[in-house]
Amino acid sequence: MTKTPTKITTLEEYLDFNDGTDKHYELEDGVLVEMPPSTGKHEAIITLLLVRFFLEIQKMGLPLQPRLNGTEVLTNKQPRRPDVCVITNEQAQSIQNTSAILKTAPNLIVEVVSPESIDRDYNQKTSEYAAIGVGEYWIVDPLENRVTVCLLDRGSYKQTVFTGNQNIVSQIFTELTLTTEQVLSA
């Protein structure tokens, strides 16, 4: 991950930014941060979760949609591009014909930790997502072999760590049967 010297002061500048490459950036404190390509493991985990969330939504008849990392979430500080988010049908409709930037909190966000994102995923994004009211935030950490589920409670997260063959408990997907080991061995 490298920081470019480009300063961005508005959301419009961020949306219009084009350096002539296919590089992916996140905006962090007004500076573009280049996000390196994901590993195959990272992509396998987010694909597994996307499919499992979709199946749970279908099974339970929930008015939700899972989205991959093309949908951005506008926090109080900056836009973030989660690995997976679960949004309402209304939110999906609101971005149907415009930039996929949500101005309201998704029901669930998942970030998969990589070596360069440890502090960002565990600290920065945790406080940003809680501040905008994301009800459930999963931190999938293949480096530490755990999944941390953060549930919003009066403005801050209560965290539960799941490892090995423990079933991950979700407030949204109450019937989900998925272990940490299954997620991490995707």
C-alpha positions, 0 to 999 in steps of 0.5 A: 500500500502506498500513499499518493501525494494527491490531496482530495478535499471533496467527495466529488474530487474523489469520484472524479479522480482518474490517474490513468491506471486501473489502480484501486484507491480508498480515501483516508484523511484526504489522501488517496491510499492505493489498495493492492490487489487482493490475494486469491485467499482474500477473494475466496473468502469474500466470494464464499460469504457473498454466496452464503449471505445470498442463500440466507437472504433467499431462505429467510425471505429478507429484503436485503442484498449482499454486495461485493467491494464495488459499493462504497459506504460514506462514513462521517470521515470518508468513503470506505469500500468494504469487502462485502456489505449487506444492504436493504432493497431500498438502498440498492434502489437508491444507487441503481443509476448512480455512483454506488455510494451509500449515504446510509448505513448498511445492515452488515459490513465484512472486512477481510484483514490483510497485512496492510489493513490490520489497524484500519480494519480493527480500529479506524473502520470499527469506530467509523462504522459504529459512528454511522450506525452499522448494526453488524460488522465482521472482521475476518482475520486469516492472519490470526485465524478468527472472525470477530463479530461486532454488534452495535449496542448504544453507539459502540460495538460489543465484540465476540471472537469466533475460532475453529469450529465455532459457529459464527453468530449473526444478529441478521442471519439468525439461521446461519450455520457457518464456522470460522474454519469454513470461512477461513478455508474458502 
